[in-house]
Structures are given as C-alpha cells and as structure tokens.
Amino acid sequence: MCLTTHYRKPLDFSLKNLESAKNSYERLRKLTLKIRNDFVHNINYDSNLNKEYLARFEEEINDDLNIPNALQVLWDFVRDEKSKGKYKTIEKMDKVLGLNLLYLEKDKKIEKLIEKRKKAREKHDWKTADRLRDQIYNLGFKVDDAKEGSFISGTGPPKI
C-alpha cells in the first residue's frame, strides 16, 4: 500500500485501501509467478533484460523516487504479452521494490508430496514417484535425483 503513494504525499489509509493493495499485490504476484514458472520450465525462455521497460522504470525511480509510477511500469510490462526478457527484467525491478515477486516458498503441501515421493521411491514404486515428481514440478519445484538422494530446487528465484 505504501508503494502506491509518492513519499511526498500523505498516505490515505483505510481498510478498504489496504484490502485493495493486498488484492493488487496478489494479482501481480500470480502473474509474475506464472512468468517464473515459464522461465524455470523453459517455456518462452529469454534470459535477456528488456531495456525499453527497464529504462522507463529507471526513469521513474530517478524522478524523485517516483515508486508509484515505477510500479505502474512494472504492471504494464507484466501485462505486455509481446515483451521479451520478462524474468530477468522483473527480477531487476524487484530488487528495487523488494516485493519478492519471483520467490517461491515450500509449503506444507509440497513437503507432503516430497515425503510421499521419497516413500514411493523406497518401495521402488516408480510410477507413483514419477507422478508425484510431476505434481511437484507443476507447483514450481524441480526434483533432481542422484545417488545421494533427491534434491528439490525452486525455493527461490532460479539461478541461471
């Protein structure tokens, strides 16, 4: 909510505005997590920065720290279906905004699936283990199996 008002202007606090900001953040997060998942799974893979949107973003930040306008540039970029370099550009913008838009946290559901998969592998039930690996993958996490055991990646922005 604080990012939607310029720091030189008074913040209009109300529960309605707080709820609106929360809903807006959740929509933005949902859109950026889809971009993250596409990037992790190499769908529309593009590891470049979008210099056009990044320049617009930096221009707003450099204009008396105009975070509300910079945030609008991010929204425009996320919604622009023709733009390229989404993941890396969002990552760079989010370093300024600090919204953790591309961060995934393991939750209880993921942990239960991981444990079920571990038990299926111990029983040599490869069909179930593969099905569970696919479920985990579809939730944004990648499972790598090695001699030492299984490793889960995706608990944060992927390192490419």
Residue frames as qw, qx, qy, qz and C-alpha x, y, z in Angstrom:
[[0.000, 0.887, 0.463, 0.000, 0.00, 0.00, 0.00],
 [0.325, -0.780, 0.080, 0.529, 2.84, 2.37, 0.84],
 [0.430, -0.121, 0.568, 0.691, 4.34, 1.94, -2.63],
 [0.240, 0.625, 0.658, 0.345, 1.20, 3.27, -4.30],
 [0.087, -0.977, -0.193, 0.014, 1.62, 6.77, -2.87],
 [0.506, 0.601, -0.242, 0.570, 4.52, 9.11, -3.55],
 [0.585, -0.275, -0.512, 0.565, 6.57, 9.71, -0.43],
 [0.104, 0.069, -0.107, 0.986, 5.90, 13.47, -0.57],
 [0.486, -0.316, -0.311, -0.753, 2.13, 12.98, -0.44],
 [0.488, -0.258, 0.611, -0.568, 0.02, 11.87, 2.50],
 [0.163, -0.017, -0.974, -0.158, -0.97, 8.21, 2.58],
 [0.612, -0.179, -0.051, -0.768, -4.75, 7.71, 2.55],
 [0.092, 0.104, -0.973, 0.184, -5.02, 4.79, 4.95],
 [0.717, -0.073, 0.160, -0.675, -8.25, 2.86, 5.22],
 [0.617, -0.095, 0.777, -0.073, -9.11, -0.80, 5.50],
 [0.730, 0.608, 0.266, -0.160, -10.64, -0.60, 2.03],
 [0.362, 0.841, -0.398, -0.058, -7.41, 0.79, 0.55],
 [0.328, -0.514, 0.790, -0.065, -5.38, -1.79, 2.46],
 [0.737, 0.188, 0.637, -0.127, -7.56, -4.61, 1.09],
 [0.631, 0.764, 0.021, -0.134, -7.30, -3.17, -2.42],
 [0.104, 0.784, -0.611, -0.030, -3.50, -3.03, -2.17],
 [0.535, -0.256, 0.799, -0.096, -3.42, -6.62, -0.91],
 [0.766, 0.439, 0.450, -0.131, -5.58, -7.81, -3.82],
 [0.463, 0.851, -0.226, -0.103, -3.45, -5.89, -6.28],
 [0.157, -0.647, 0.746, -0.005, -0.26, -7.42, -4.87],
 [0.668, -0.011, 0.736, -0.112, -1.76, -10.91, -5.06],
 [0.724, 0.650, 0.197, -0.122, -2.72, -10.37, -8.73],
 [0.265, 0.846, -0.461, -0.036, 0.76, -9.09, -9.55],
 [0.385, -0.465, 0.793, -0.079, 2.35, -12.00, -7.70],
 [0.784, 0.246, 0.554, -0.136, 0.17, -14.51, -9.54],
 [0.630, 0.772, -0.046, -0.068, 1.18, -13.03, -12.91],
 [0.104, 0.790, -0.602, 0.045, 4.88, -12.93, -12.04],
 [0.581, -0.289, 0.753, -0.108, 4.87, -16.47, -10.66],
 [0.828, 0.457, 0.313, -0.082, 3.44, -17.67, -13.98],
 [0.433, 0.838, -0.328, 0.046, 6.33, -15.89, -15.72],
 [0.290, -0.625, 0.712, -0.132, 8.72, -17.52, -13.23],
 [0.776, 0.009, 0.619, -0.117, 7.30, -20.97, -13.85],
 [0.745, 0.664, 0.056, -0.032, 7.52, -20.48, -17.61],
 [0.180, 0.834, -0.513, 0.094, 11.14, -19.41, -17.19],
 [0.501, -0.438, 0.731, -0.151, 12.03, -22.34, -14.91],
 [0.760, 0.193, 0.619, -0.052, 10.39, -24.80, -17.29],
 [0.277, -0.240, 0.570, 0.735, 12.00, -23.14, -20.34],
 [0.294, 0.688, 0.647, 0.150, 8.68, -22.01, -21.84],
 [0.200, 0.936, 0.120, 0.263, 9.23, -18.76, -23.73],
 [0.730, -0.442, -0.014, 0.521, 12.78, -18.79, -22.34],
 [0.382, 0.767, -0.001, 0.515, 14.54, -15.47, -22.72],
 [0.670, -0.481, -0.272, 0.495, 17.30, -14.56, -20.28],
 [0.336, 0.352, 0.073, 0.871, 17.82, -11.03, -21.63],
 [0.043, -0.490, -0.437, 0.753, 16.80, -7.78, -20.00],
 [0.260, 0.756, 0.526, 0.292, 14.06, -5.73, -21.62],
 [0.404, -0.060, -0.074, 0.910, 15.94, -2.47, -21.99],
 [0.135, -0.488, -0.355, -0.786, 12.89, -0.44, -23.03],
 [0.599, -0.665, -0.377, -0.238, 10.86, -1.20, -19.90],
 [0.707, -0.348, -0.269, 0.553, 13.91, -1.12, -17.67],
 [0.281, 0.198, 0.049, 0.938, 14.76, 2.38, -18.95],
 [0.350, -0.596, -0.326, -0.645, 11.18, 3.53, -18.27],
 [0.736, -0.547, -0.386, 0.106, 11.36, 2.01, -14.78],
 [0.611, -0.173, -0.164, 0.754, 14.70, 3.67, -14.01],
 [0.069, 0.427, 0.183, 0.883, 13.42, 7.00, -15.35],
 [0.524, -0.667, -0.322, -0.420, 10.53, 6.91, -12.87],
 [0.769, -0.443, -0.285, 0.363, 12.77, 5.85, -9.98],
 [0.506, -0.003, -0.019, 0.862, 15.20, 8.65, -10.82],
 [0.121, -0.560, -0.256, -0.779, 12.34, 11.18, -10.96],
 [0.317, -0.455, 0.386, -0.737, 12.28, 11.98, -7.24],
 [0.070, -0.064, 0.968, -0.233, 11.90, 8.30, -6.33],
 [0.609, 0.078, -0.061, -0.787, 8.51, 8.02, -8.03],
 [0.204, -0.090, 0.970, -0.095, 7.73, 4.49, -6.86],
 [0.579, 0.427, 0.527, -0.452, 4.01, 4.62, -7.80],
 [0.572, 0.683, -0.225, -0.395, 4.89, 5.34, -11.44],
 [0.097, 0.482, -0.866, -0.087, 7.71, 2.77, -11.40],
 [0.423, 0.084, 0.854, -0.291, 5.22, 0.23, -10.09],
 [0.640, 0.581, 0.212, -0.456, 2.89, 1.12, -12.97],
 [0.368, 0.634, -0.615, -0.290, 5.72, 0.46, -15.43],
 [0.162, -0.210, 0.959, -0.103, 6.13, -2.99, -13.86],
 [0.565, 0.363, 0.615, -0.413, 2.38, -3.64, -14.24],
 [0.565, 0.678, -0.162, -0.441, 2.49, -2.51, -17.88],
 [0.174, 0.541, -0.809, -0.152, 5.46, -4.79, -18.52],
 [0.333, -0.033, 0.915, -0.224, 3.91, -7.84, -16.88],
 [0.588, 0.504, 0.479, -0.414, 0.70, -7.37, -18.90],
 [0.393, 0.691, -0.388, -0.466, 2.51, -6.75, -22.21],
 [0.924, 0.049, 0.376, -0.052, 2.26, -10.12, -23.94],
 [0.736, 0.649, -0.064, 0.181, 4.67, -9.13, -26.72],
 [0.092, -0.876, 0.448, -0.151, 7.53, -8.04, -24.48],
 [0.853, 0.194, -0.439, 0.204, 10.64, -10.19, -24.11],
 [0.401, 0.320, -0.563, 0.648, 13.09, -10.78, -21.28],
 [0.533, -0.652, -0.208, -0.497, 10.39, -10.83, -18.64],
 [0.833, -0.419, -0.305, 0.193, 12.00, -12.92, -15.92],
 [0.622, -0.012, -0.160, 0.766, 15.34, -11.11, -15.73],
 [0.010, 0.482, 0.096, 0.871, 13.71, -7.68, -16.06],
 [0.627, -0.640, -0.258, -0.361, 11.17, -8.37, -13.30],
 [0.815, -0.288, -0.284, 0.416, 13.99, -9.73, -11.15],
 [0.421, 0.186, -0.088, 0.884, 15.94, -6.48, -11.62],
 [0.262, -0.567, -0.166, -0.763, 12.92, -4.24, -10.96],
 [0.753, -0.550, -0.327, -0.156, 12.02, -6.24, -7.88],
 [0.660, -0.055, -0.343, 0.666, 15.47, -5.67, -6.40],
 [0.029, 0.296, -0.081, 0.951, 14.39, -2.03, -6.11],
 [0.557, -0.416, -0.218, -0.685, 10.80, -2.68, -5.00],
 [0.038, -0.271, 0.848, -0.453, 11.54, -5.55, -2.62],
 [0.732, -0.042, 0.057, -0.678, 8.23, -7.35, -3.21],
 [0.349, -0.233, 0.908, -0.010, 9.75, -10.85, -3.63],
 [0.690, 0.359, -0.047, -0.627, 7.60, -11.37, -6.71],
 [0.692, 0.387, -0.579, -0.193, 9.57, -14.33, -8.06],
 [0.047, -0.367, 0.847, -0.382, 10.17, -16.11, -4.77],
 [0.782, -0.205, -0.458, -0.370, 8.51, -19.45, -4.08],
 [0.279, -0.462, 0.697, -0.473, 8.39, -20.87, -0.61],
 [0.378, -0.065, -0.920, -0.085, 7.96, -24.55, 0.09],
 [0.556, -0.327, 0.183, -0.742, 4.68, -25.05, 1.87],
 [0.576, -0.183, 0.728, -0.325, 3.19, -27.99, 3.72],
 [0.852, 0.410, 0.146, -0.291, 1.59, -29.36, 0.54],
 [0.541, 0.676, -0.500, 0.018, 4.97, -29.52, -1.24],
 [0.150, -0.514, 0.790, -0.298, 6.63, -31.09, 1.78],
 [0.758, 0.024, 0.545, -0.357, 3.93, -33.79, 1.96],
 [0.818, 0.545, -0.083, -0.162, 4.36, -34.57, -1.76],
 [0.283, 0.684, -0.657, 0.143, 8.13, -34.78, -1.31],
 [0.413, -0.336, 0.772, -0.347, 7.74, -37.18, 1.62],
 [0.851, 0.252, 0.333, -0.317, 5.22, -39.35, -0.31],
 [0.680, 0.656, -0.321, -0.064, 7.61, -39.46, -3.25],
 [0.008, -0.607, 0.763, -0.224, 10.50, -40.47, -1.01],
 [0.633, -0.109, 0.686, -0.341, 8.45, -43.36, 0.40],
 [0.843, 0.468, 0.101, -0.244, 7.35, -44.44, -3.11],
 [0.462, 0.702, -0.541, 0.041, 10.99, -44.50, -4.25],
 [0.282, -0.454, 0.794, -0.290, 11.99, -46.55, -1.21],
 [0.737, 0.137, 0.595, -0.290, 9.32, -49.11, -2.22],
 [0.239, -0.145, 0.736, 0.617, 10.54, -48.97, -5.85],
 [0.343, 0.684, 0.633, -0.116, 7.09, -47.70, -6.89],
 [0.330, -0.124, 0.317, 0.880, 8.47, -45.71, -9.83],
 [0.004, 0.567, 0.623, 0.539, 5.09, -44.96, -11.38],
 [0.348, -0.847, -0.393, 0.082, 3.86, -43.22, -8.21],
 [0.507, -0.507, 0.061, 0.694, 7.23, -41.50, -7.72],
 [0.276, 0.161, 0.472, 0.822, 7.09, -40.15, -11.29],
 [0.137, -0.733, -0.564, -0.355, 3.51, -38.95, -10.85],
 [0.455, -0.797, -0.246, 0.313, 4.45, -37.16, -7.61],
 [0.474, -0.244, 0.233, 0.814, 7.55, -35.64, -9.26],
 [0.127, 0.440, 0.534, 0.711, 5.27, -34.24, -11.98],
 [0.303, -0.831, -0.459, -0.085, 2.91, -32.78, -9.37],
 [0.518, -0.629, -0.041, 0.577, 5.82, -31.15, -7.57],
 [0.392, 0.038, 0.414, 0.821, 7.13, -29.82, -10.91],
 [0.009, -0.640, -0.561, -0.525, 3.74, -28.32, -11.78],
 [0.401, -0.858, -0.298, 0.120, 3.80, -26.44, -8.47],
 [0.178, 0.949, -0.201, 0.163, 7.08, -24.75, -9.50],
 [0.488, -0.659, 0.572, 0.017, 9.68, -27.04, -7.96],
 [0.702, 0.474, -0.515, -0.128, 12.12, -29.28, -9.74],
 [0.835, -0.417, 0.353, -0.064, 13.20, -32.65, -8.39],
 [0.487, 0.627, -0.608, -0.020, 16.66, -33.93, -9.26],
 [0.945, -0.302, 0.110, -0.068, 17.55, -37.49, -8.31],
 [0.325, 0.690, -0.629, 0.148, 21.13, -38.50, -7.59],
 [0.658, 0.026, -0.724, 0.206, 22.94, -41.34, -5.84],
 [0.149, 0.082, -0.581, 0.796, 22.95, -39.28, -2.65],
 [0.127, 0.527, 0.720, -0.433, 19.17, -38.77, -2.79],
 [0.227, 0.724, 0.520, 0.393, 16.66, -36.36, -4.25],
 [0.257, -0.260, -0.133, 0.921, 17.19, -32.62, -4.35],
 [0.162, 0.815, 0.557, 0.002, 14.47, -30.00, -4.64],
 [0.274, -0.081, 0.095, 0.954, 15.11, -26.69, -6.36],
 [0.105, -0.571, -0.525, -0.623, 12.76, -23.80, -6.81],
 [0.414, -0.660, -0.521, 0.349, 12.60, -22.46, -3.26],
 [0.117, -0.736, 0.008, 0.666, 13.66, -19.10, -4.61],
 [0.524, 0.760, -0.160, -0.348, 14.36, -17.46, -7.91],
 [0.952, 0.114, 0.168, 0.229, 16.17, -19.94, -10.15],
 [0.263, -0.746, 0.406, 0.459, 19.84, -19.28, -10.75],
 [0.815, 0.519, 0.229, 0.117, 20.60, -19.40, -14.46]]
